[in-house]
Amino acid sequence: MSTWSFARSGLTFTAVTMLVLAAVSPDLPGTRAHTYAAGEPTRGVATLPPGITPEVDRAITAGLRYLAASQGSDGAWRSSGSLGGHPVAMTSLAGLAFLTAGHTPTEGPYARNVRMALTYVLRHANPSTGLIANVAEEGSKSMYAHGYAMLFLAEAYGMESDPRTQEQIRRALQRAVRLSQNSQSSWGGWFYTPDSNNDEGSVTITQVQGLRAARNAGILVSSETMDNAIGYLEKSANPDGGIRYTARSAGGSLPAITAQAVASLYNAGSYDHPLAPKALRFLEQRMEGGDIARAFGGHSSYAMFYASQAFYLSGDEHWNTFFASLRSHVLATQDANGSWRGDWVGETFGTSIAVMCLSLPYNHVPIFQR
């Protein structure tokens, strides 16, 4: 079986590159020492990345404080919305928010929060099945939790310094990858639960991103799985450039899933795929006038997360215009306690998404880097 591994020695190309670059420049984002973590009060305005204003930095800081204060004693975050708690999914997203802002399991004021999140997610990595989810609370949508957990664990893996925890993460990711590969439908997508042989776009993208992040961390991932997933996105494309809910049936183009598809293509290294520019044009047309809420409707937080990745990874030409609109929207919708409401899912979801979107220019998390 062909894989995405660059080396048989156990070190991936990414790992070797990061080791070399870290030796040359110990302050490189993504290595052990970060040049700047969002919200560090001792740093001046001159250290802020392009597009990050002091107001944005303060908003990120307030968001992180809210997340830290709302973390449960078990290390988990839960949704306060009407769809259930989804603790592994919410904890993985909140953990990713801290990583994206430059706080790791070992460094930064929120290292303890990241460590607790990591411990909680690992505790729900089933050693027999490979599924990463709190089945009692998110069993009917467990593949969302599984995908976000793979993404969080893979990104935390390179920031972890404890060998035993690294080994725990590695084994959990290996089992998780096997589950995802075995759960892919005959159409190339994924559905809410493993082994359903069904599929829809939003779950599919969580698996694509999780698998890509695992591959970047040195875990062997079948190229056939990814090729089939890209094929699924192709079959889901509409003539207007947008992506519909499922490849199995007709339907209108959905901005959130379209943004997911572009981000996933870029994550998979398919920067030249003809689907990406058409989908970007679809999103830009939706964004005319700069009104995020109008462009994305009731899924604004969810769509914002993937649209931010899509535009950021596509380069400054697209990103600068989008980020100006995003920045205005996000700053205007932050609550006094530092949170964002997050559609109908709740404050944990909304705050984690907003922090990640605003923090992309810090360039700390490899999966979100250009």
C-alpha positions as CSV (number, residue, x, y, z in Angstrom):
1,M,0.0,0.0,0.0
2,S,1.4,3.4,-0.9
3,T,1.6,5.9,1.9
4,W,2.3,9.6,2.6
5,S,5.6,8.8,4.5
6,F,8.7,10.5,3.2
7,A,11.2,8.3,5.0
8,R,11.4,4.8,6.3
9,S,13.7,5.9,9.1
10,G,10.8,7.1,11.2
11,L,11.5,10.8,10.7
12,T,9.2,12.5,8.2
13,F,10.4,15.2,5.8
14,T,8.5,17.7,7.9
15,A,10.1,16.5,11.1
16,V,13.6,16.7,9.6
17,T,13.0,20.1,8.1
18,M,11.7,21.5,11.4
19,L,14.7,20.1,13.3
20,V,17.1,21.8,10.8
21,L,15.2,25.1,10.9
22,A,15.0,25.0,14.7
23,A,18.8,24.6,14.9
24,V,19.3,27.6,12.6
25,S,16.5,29.8,14.1
26,P,15.2,28.7,17.5
27,D,12.5,31.4,17.4
28,L,10.8,29.9,14.3
29,P,7.1,29.5,14.8
30,G,6.2,25.8,15.0
31,T,9.4,24.9,16.9
32,R,9.8,24.7,20.6
33,A,10.4,28.4,21.1
34,H,7.8,30.8,19.8
35,T,8.6,34.4,19.0
36,Y,5.3,35.5,20.4
37,A,2.3,34.1,22.0
38,A,-1.0,36.0,21.6
39,G,-1.8,38.0,24.6
40,E,1.6,38.3,26.2
41,P,1.4,41.7,27.9
42,T,5.2,42.2,27.9
43,R,5.5,42.4,24.1
44,G,5.1,45.6,22.2
45,V,3.1,46.4,19.1
46,A,6.1,46.0,16.9
47,T,6.0,42.2,17.5
48,L,2.5,41.8,16.1
49,P,2.2,40.0,12.8
50,P,0.7,41.9,9.8
51,G,-3.0,42.4,10.2
52,I,-3.0,41.8,13.9
53,T,-3.9,45.1,15.6
54,P,-3.6,45.7,19.3
55,E,-7.4,45.4,19.4
56,V,-7.3,42.0,17.8
57,D,-4.6,40.9,20.3
58,R,-6.7,42.1,23.2
59,A,-9.7,40.2,21.8
60,I,-7.7,37.0,21.5
61,T,-6.4,37.5,25.1
62,A,-9.9,37.9,26.4
63,G,-11.1,34.8,24.5
64,L,-8.3,32.7,25.9
65,R,-9.1,33.9,29.4
66,Y,-12.7,32.9,28.9
67,L,-11.7,29.4,27.7
68,A,-9.3,28.9,30.6
69,A,-11.9,29.9,33.1
70,S,-14.6,27.7,31.6
71,Q,-12.6,24.5,31.4
72,G,-14.0,21.7,33.5
73,S,-12.1,20.0,36.3
74,D,-11.8,16.9,34.2
75,G,-10.0,18.9,31.5
76,A,-12.9,19.0,29.1
77,W,-15.0,21.7,27.6
78,R,-18.6,21.1,26.6
79,S,-21.1,22.8,24.3
80,S,-23.8,24.8,26.0
81,G,-26.0,24.6,22.9
82,S,-29.0,22.5,22.0
83,L,-27.1,19.7,20.3
84,G,-25.4,18.1,23.3
85,G,-22.1,18.6,25.1
86,H,-19.7,16.9,22.6
87,P,-16.8,17.1,25.0
88,V,-14.0,15.5,22.9
89,A,-14.9,17.7,20.0
90,M,-15.1,20.9,22.1
91,T,-12.0,20.1,24.0
92,S,-10.0,19.4,20.9
93,L,-11.2,22.7,19.3
94,A,-10.4,24.7,22.5
95,G,-7.0,23.0,22.7
96,L,-6.3,24.0,19.1
97,A,-7.3,27.6,20.0
98,F,-4.6,27.7,22.6
99,L,-2.0,26.1,20.2
100,T,-2.9,28.5,17.4
101,A,-2.3,31.4,19.8
102,G,1.1,30.1,20.7
103,H,0.4,28.3,24.0
104,T,1.7,24.7,24.2
105,P,1.5,21.8,26.7
106,T,4.8,22.9,28.1
107,E,5.1,26.7,27.4
108,G,3.0,29.8,28.0
109,P,0.6,30.9,30.7
110,Y,-2.0,28.4,29.5
111,A,0.3,25.3,29.4
112,R,-1.7,23.7,32.2
113,N,-5.0,24.1,30.3
114,V,-3.5,22.6,27.2
115,R,-2.1,19.7,29.2
116,M,-5.4,19.0,30.8
117,A,-7.1,19.1,27.4
118,L,-4.5,16.7,26.0
119,T,-5.0,14.3,28.9
120,Y,-8.7,14.3,28.5
121,V,-8.7,13.6,24.8
122,L,-6.1,10.8,25.2
123,R,-8.2,9.3,28.0
124,H,-11.0,8.9,25.4
125,A,-8.9,7.2,22.7
126,N,-10.2,3.7,22.6
127,P,-7.3,1.3,22.4
128,S,-9.4,-1.5,20.8
129,T,-11.3,0.4,18.1
130,G,-9.2,3.5,17.6
131,L,-12.2,5.8,18.0
132,I,-11.5,9.0,19.9
133,A,-14.8,10.1,21.4
134,N,-16.8,10.2,24.5
135,V,-19.3,7.7,23.2
136,A,-21.8,8.3,26.0
137,E,-22.1,12.0,25.1
138,E,-21.3,12.1,21.4
139,G,-21.8,8.6,20.0
140,S,-24.3,9.6,17.4
141,K,-21.8,12.1,15.9
142,S,-18.6,10.5,17.1
143,M,-16.7,11.0,13.8
144,Y,-16.8,14.8,14.4
145,A,-15.0,14.2,17.7
146,H,-12.7,11.7,16.1
147,G,-11.6,14.1,13.3
148,Y,-11.1,17.1,15.6
149,A,-9.2,14.9,18.1
150,M,-6.8,13.7,15.4
151,L,-6.1,17.3,14.4
152,F,-5.5,18.4,18.0
153,L,-3.3,15.4,19.0
154,A,-1.3,15.6,15.8
155,E,-0.6,19.3,16.3
156,A,0.2,18.9,20.0
157,Y,2.5,16.0,19.2
158,G,5.4,18.2,18.0
159,M,5.0,20.6,20.9
160,E,5.1,17.9,23.6
161,S,8.3,17.2,25.4
162,D,7.5,14.3,27.6
163,P,8.5,11.0,25.9
164,R,5.7,8.9,27.5
165,T,3.0,11.4,26.4
166,Q,4.5,11.6,22.9
167,E,4.3,7.8,22.7
168,Q,0.7,7.9,23.9
169,I,-0.2,10.4,21.2
170,R,1.6,8.4,18.6
171,R,-0.2,5.2,19.4
172,A,-3.6,7.0,19.6
173,L,-3.0,8.6,16.2
174,Q,-1.9,5.3,14.6
175,R,-5.1,3.6,15.8
176,A,-7.2,6.6,14.9
177,V,-5.9,6.7,11.4
178,R,-6.7,3.0,10.9
179,L,-10.2,3.6,12.1
180,S,-10.7,6.5,9.7
181,Q,-9.2,4.6,6.7
182,N,-11.5,1.6,7.5
183,S,-14.5,3.8,7.9
184,Q,-14.3,5.6,4.5
185,S,-17.4,5.0,2.4
186,S,-17.4,3.4,-1.0
187,W,-17.9,7.0,-2.4
188,G,-14.8,8.3,-0.6
189,G,-16.4,10.2,2.2
190,W,-17.3,9.7,5.9
191,F,-20.5,10.0,7.9
192,Y,-21.4,10.7,11.6
193,T,-20.4,7.2,12.9
194,P,-17.8,4.7,11.8
195,D,-18.5,1.9,9.4
196,S,-21.8,3.4,8.2
197,N,-20.8,3.3,4.5
198,N,-22.5,6.7,4.2
199,D,-21.0,10.1,3.8
200,E,-21.6,13.9,3.8
201,G,-19.3,16.8,3.3
202,S,-18.7,18.3,6.8
203,V,-17.7,15.0,8.5
204,T,-15.5,14.2,5.4
205,I,-13.5,17.3,5.8
206,T,-12.8,16.7,9.5
207,Q,-11.3,13.3,8.6
208,V,-9.2,14.8,5.7
209,Q,-7.7,17.4,8.0
210,G,-7.1,15.0,10.8
211,L,-5.4,12.5,8.5
212,R,-3.3,15.2,7.0
213,A,-2.2,16.4,10.4
214,A,-1.4,12.9,11.5
215,R,0.6,12.4,8.3
216,N,2.6,15.6,9.1
217,A,3.3,14.1,12.5
218,G,4.9,11.1,10.9
219,I,2.0,8.6,11.0
220,L,1.6,6.5,7.9
221,V,-1.5,7.4,6.0
222,S,-2.7,5.6,2.9
223,S,-2.5,7.8,-0.2
224,E,-5.4,5.8,-1.6
225,T,-7.6,7.1,1.3
226,M,-6.7,10.7,0.5
227,D,-7.1,10.2,-3.3
228,N,-10.6,8.8,-2.7
229,A,-11.4,11.7,-0.4
230,I,-10.4,14.3,-3.0
231,G,-12.5,12.4,-5.5
232,Y,-15.4,12.7,-3.1
233,L,-15.0,16.5,-3.1
234,E,-14.9,16.5,-6.9
235,K,-18.1,14.6,-7.1
236,S,-19.7,17.0,-4.6
237,A,-18.9,20.1,-6.7
238,N,-21.6,22.1,-8.4
239,P,-21.2,24.2,-11.6
240,D,-21.2,27.5,-9.7
241,G,-17.9,26.4,-7.9
242,G,-19.6,25.6,-4.6
243,I,-19.8,22.3,-2.8
244,R,-23.1,20.6,-1.8
245,Y,-23.9,18.6,1.3
246,T,-23.3,15.2,-0.2
247,A,-22.0,13.7,-3.4
248,R,-24.8,11.1,-3.5
249,S,-27.6,13.6,-4.3
250,A,-28.2,16.9,-5.9
251,G,-28.4,20.1,-3.8
252,G,-27.4,23.7,-3.6
253,S,-23.9,24.9,-2.9
254,L,-23.2,25.5,0.8
255,P,-20.7,28.2,1.8
256,A,-19.5,26.4,4.9
257,I,-18.8,23.1,3.1
258,T,-17.2,24.9,0.2
259,A,-14.8,26.7,2.5
260,Q,-14.0,23.3,4.1
261,A,-13.3,21.8,0.8
262,V,-10.8,24.5,-0.2
263,A,-9.0,24.3,3.2
264,S,-8.9,20.5,2.8
265,L,-7.4,20.6,-0.7
266,Y,-4.7,23.0,0.5
267,N,-4.1,20.8,3.6
268,A,-3.7,17.8,1.3
269,G,-1.1,19.8,-0.8
270,S,-3.5,20.1,-3.8
271,Y,-2.8,23.8,-4.3
272,D,-3.2,23.4,-8.1
273,H,-6.4,21.4,-8.0
274,P,-8.9,23.1,-10.4
275,L,-11.6,22.8,-7.8
276,A,-9.9,25.3,-5.4
277,P,-9.9,28.5,-7.5
278,K,-13.6,28.0,-8.5
279,A,-14.6,27.4,-4.9
280,L,-12.7,30.5,-3.8
281,R,-14.5,32.6,-6.4
282,F,-17.8,31.2,-5.1
283,L,-16.8,32.2,-1.5
284,E,-15.6,35.7,-2.6
285,Q,-18.9,36.3,-4.4
286,R,-20.7,35.4,-1.2
287,M,-18.5,37.8,0.6
288,E,-19.1,40.8,-1.6
289,G,-19.9,43.8,0.7
290,G,-17.8,42.2,3.5
291,D,-20.8,41.1,5.6
292,I,-19.8,37.8,7.2
293,A,-23.2,37.2,8.8
294,R,-25.0,37.6,5.5
295,A,-22.5,35.5,3.6
296,F,-22.6,32.5,5.9
297,G,-26.0,32.8,7.6
298,G,-26.7,30.6,10.6
299,H,-23.4,28.7,10.2
300,S,-21.3,31.8,10.4
301,S,-18.8,30.6,13.1
302,Y,-18.4,27.2,11.5
303,A,-18.0,28.6,8.0
304,M,-15.7,31.3,9.3
305,F,-13.3,28.7,10.7
306,Y,-12.8,27.1,7.3
307,A,-13.0,30.2,5.2
308,S,-10.3,31.7,7.3
309,Q,-8.0,28.8,6.6
310,A,-8.9,28.7,2.9
311,F,-8.2,32.4,2.4
312,Y,-5.1,32.4,4.5
313,L,-3.6,29.5,2.8
314,S,-4.4,30.9,-0.6
315,G,-2.1,33.9,-0.1
316,D,-2.2,37.6,0.8
317,E,-4.2,38.6,-2.3
318,H,-7.3,36.8,-1.0
319,W,-6.5,36.9,2.7
320,N,-6.0,40.6,3.3
321,T,-9.5,41.5,2.0
322,F,-11.2,38.7,3.8
323,F,-9.3,39.3,7.1
324,A,-10.4,42.9,7.1
325,S,-14.0,41.9,7.0
326,L,-13.5,39.0,9.4
327,R,-11.7,41.2,11.9
328,S,-14.5,43.8,12.0
329,H,-17.1,41.1,12.4
330,V,-15.4,39.2,15.1
331,L,-14.4,42.3,17.2
332,A,-18.0,43.5,17.0
333,T,-19.6,40.3,18.1
334,Q,-17.4,39.5,21.2
335,D,-19.3,39.5,24.4
336,A,-18.1,41.4,27.5
337,N,-16.8,38.2,29.2
338,G,-14.5,37.5,26.2
339,S,-16.6,34.8,24.6
340,W,-18.3,34.5,21.3
341,R,-21.7,32.7,21.0
342,G,-20.9,30.3,18.2
343,D,-24.1,29.9,16.3
344,W,-26.4,27.5,18.2
345,V,-23.5,25.3,19.5
346,G,-22.5,27.6,22.3
347,E,-19.7,29.7,23.7
348,T,-16.9,27.1,23.8
349,F,-17.4,26.5,20.1
350,G,-17.7,30.2,19.1
351,T,-14.8,31.3,21.2
352,S,-12.5,28.6,20.1
353,I,-13.3,29.3,16.4
354,A,-12.9,33.1,16.8
355,V,-9.6,32.8,18.6
356,M,-8.2,30.4,15.9
357,C,-9.4,32.7,13.0
358,L,-7.9,35.8,14.5
359,S,-4.6,33.9,15.5
360,L,-3.8,32.5,12.1
361,P,-1.2,35.2,11.3
362,Y,0.8,34.2,14.3
363,N,1.6,31.1,12.2
364,H,2.2,28.7,15.2
365,V,0.3,25.6,14.1
366,P,1.8,23.7,11.1
367,I,-1.6,22.5,9.6
368,F,-2.6,26.2,9.3
369,Q,0.7,27.4,8.0
370,R,1.2,28.5,4.4
